């Protein structure tokens, strides 16, 4: 499968588009235990700004725990999470979110009793209408902000080709549509980096192709950095560079997909028996 390489414009500072880019996210020595089980063991890696980076590994390797540590849903026993020079370690999920780091979940967490459009409009923080006195004292400001949020939500739905579902209740969407809705919700926060947890899980090939296309488009046109957990090896090898491999809670290997898929340690720990998928 041919890898879809994002095309970046030159940086305003004059850095060529193909020059190595600095780390946007740094994971430094993360460690997390649950009782006697060490789920993450001194795990360290960088995610370059503007990259689509994969985090793969066998079941139980610690991938989702790492995501939860990065995004504030779990507090590490040791180690640090640094976003563009700012230490996020110990911040709560909503504080991490406001700094431009957003995550999706393997099982989407949509508000099923709300429409697709309402799900998006709920995302922006500090909305004036959330304070009970503002609709009474500042009705024009509240209405103006709601119009702006609605317009942005409609633009996001159009971008992800979900406009036809805007009035549908989120609970009625298919699995793939819910994955797109989660991605749309992250875009309402103007993210710098999005953590995608198994975007291909339970998604039919047609919708997965659309999700893949939108990831590439958002990366290339908006400069959004992606870090994704995925078990679909052909998808990973065709979409991501670099690929980071976890095993037993720590980094086992990292590099371009062509190098990683031929690493004997990776084949032994994770890809054994899947050689056909890796070569596809």
Secondary structure, 3 states (H helix, E strand, C coil): CCCCCCCCCCCCCCCCCCCCCCEEEEEEEEEEEECCEEEEEEEEEEEECCCEEEEECCCCCCHHHHHHHHHCCCCCCEEEEEECCEECCCCCHHHHHHCCEEECCCCCCCCCCCEHHHHHHCCCCCCHHHCCCHHHHCHHHHHHHHHHHHHHHHHHHHHCCCHHHCCCEHHHCCHHHHHHHHHHHHHCCCCCEEEEECCCCCCCHHHHHHHHHHHHHHHHHHCCEEEEECCCHHHHHHHCECEEEEECCEEEEEECHHHHCCCHHHHHHHHCCCHHHHHC
